[in-house]
């Protein structure tokens, strides 16, 4: 992140330069909340650590170098392929993340790696690998592919990895799992129509998914992924940005895809809004909580700082940025106990966290929010259980 400057920030997809020590403190606080939440039953993993592990393996280093050279033919990396293979695991790790190495080549750093949500998407026991839309993020897709192929933690995945063909794009922030049968995918600035249709075909063939709702989003930075305007906080509740989801002059259409009579064909129908679509495919009522409250001006301000980008640690236990005050007021009106991240950790300091009541955790994110991604953007769940409204 420290390698982002006023001169390269736009190429690296950043609007501003973060105050690094504060951003790190906020991020570490978020990780401490996750570590308390998963307790002894899980683990919070850092991509950098996983990458350091796999770069101890010859096959992993070779695959990374081969994929890197193939995808960056524009800068003739093939000329340095043998030298790249001879780098030490630590030097290759540094090159992978920062673009710096002892060789006479320099790549862009990967500050967007903080937004791990986009590297892949877990649907049941399958992983859909990303195909980054922007040049600045292509190396991230390669890194996570190498991790899933080679890290011992993921050796059981086998044929549960879904890899997309060349020519389509997909980032994980555009996929939301409602339950085992229904998945939402944004057709966005970062996920192409071909990406959506390819994923739908794979899910119908390989998983229990029966409904894919493709949400057509404006191809604009302010709503670059579906999860920047809509996230589930529990199986029956969602926080949404009203001008895009379900009302207003920017309302997007939704296509409902189901498996056709033949494996390669879909049945499809167009519906006027996501609210309308969910009312048709979900056999229970969903409560919609407006990001920023009921006034358009505040909705726009708080959506810009990720007011709709909540991460559900457990059903009805969510974390978002503290600065989105009106959104938290809406959460409180809908029965959530609102606490700070520090207060949450202090309360459970001497005991394990057991989900029960509805809790909305406020994370101080004054620096992190300047990166245009919230707590959901910064997490990529590896193992989750789909729960229905009665669970």
Secondary structure by P-SEA (a helix, b strand, c coil): ccccccccccccccccccaaaaaaaaaaaaaaaaaaaacccbbbbbaaaaaaaaaccaaaaaaaaaaaaaaacccccccaaaaaaaccaaaaaaaaccccccccbbbbbccccccccccbbbcccbbbbbbccccccaaaaaaaaaaaacccccccccccbbbbcccbbbcccccccccccbbbbbbcccccaaaaaaaaaaaaacccccbbbbbbccccccccccccccccccccbbbbbcccccccccbbbbbbbcccccccbbbbbbcccaaaaaaacccbbbbbbbcccccaaaaaaaaaaccccccccccccccccccaaaaaaaaaaaccccccaaaaaaaacccccccccbbbbbcccaaaaaacccccccccccbbbbbcccc
